[in-house]
């Protein structure tokens, strides 16, 4: 009986230590950010934009609105630009509420910045509080976009395309 009691006490003392070892074994793997695609491959760009959106979801409660404009080398680039600008203007006209995120990325960074400048002219000042706007591009274009979207009251995030 004494032996059984001793084994029980030893088991009670060892069990917490073995449980600690199992918890230490859990390691969270963090994936490195994707690099900006150097080609006009739409699939690579979509994966990159997805990665940027996922990394910036803090404070966002809804699925992000992603506005992607393909390369200017694309056959119907002018039409695609006009349709995306129209969609953006409609979305902004309906109103974007707090907890949403708008992501803008493109191999045609200059045209994307231009699109944001045009579309955000119609947005009333301070009407997009707690909405996150992410722009992927060069620092110079990032400043242009910041000047265009900041009056709307958004949380602006610039991601350098490098």
RAURWO-V363104 format. One record per residue. N is the residue number from 1. RES is the residue in one letter. NEAR is the number of other C-alpha atoms within 10 Angstrom. Layout:
n=[N:N]
res=[RES:RES]
near=[NEAR:NEAR]
//
This chain:
n=[1:2:3:4:5:6:7:8:9:10:11:12:13:14:15:16:17:18:19:20:21:22:23:24:25:26:27:28:29:30:31:32:33:34:35:36:37:38:39:40:41:42:43:44:45:46:47:48:49:50:51:52:53:54:55:56:57:58:59:60:61:62:63:64:65:66:67:68:69:70:71:72:73:74:75:76:77:78:79:80:81:82:83:84:85:86:87:88:89:90:91:92:93:94:95:96:97:98:99:100:101:102:103:104:105:106:107:108:109:110:111:112:113:114:115:116:117:118:119:120:121:122:123:124:125:126:127:128:129:130:131:132:133:134:135:136:137:138:139:140:141:142:143:144:145:146:147:148:149:150:151:152:153:154:155:156:157:158:159:160:161:162]
res=[X:X:X:X:X:X:X:X:X:X:X:X:X:X:X:X:X:X:X:X:X:X:X:X:X:X:X:X:X:X:X:X:X:X:X:X:X:X:X:X:X:X:X:X:X:X:X:X:X:X:X:X:X:X:X:X:X:X:X:X:X:X:X:X:X:X:X:X:X:X:X:X:X:X:X:X:X:X:X:X:X:X:X:X:X:X:X:X:X:X:X:X:X:X:X:X:X:X:X:X:X:X:X:X:X:X:X:X:X:X:X:X:X:X:X:X:X:X:X:X:X:X:X:X:X:X:X:X:X:X:X:X:X:X:X:X:X:X:X:X:X:X:X:X:X:X:X:X:X:X:X:X:X:X:X:X:X:X:X:X:X:X]
near=[6:7:8:9:10:11:12:11:11:11:11:11:11:10:10:10:10:10:10:10:10:9:9:8:8:8:7:6:6:6:7:7:10:13:14:20:18:11:10:16:12:16:10:16:22:16:15:18:22:15:16:21:20:12:10:15:16:10:13:15:11:11:13:19:16:16:18:20:24:21:18:17:10:11:9:11:15:10:10:16:18:12:13:16:20:14:14:20:20:12:13:18:14:9:13:17:13:17:18:20:26:19:20:23:25:26:24:17:22:15:16:26:23:15:21:20:17:14:20:20:14:12:18:14:15:12:17:24:17:19:21:24:22:24:27:24:25:15:13:11:20:22:13:15:24:22:12:19:21:17:16:18:17:22:16:20:15:18:16:14:17:10]
//
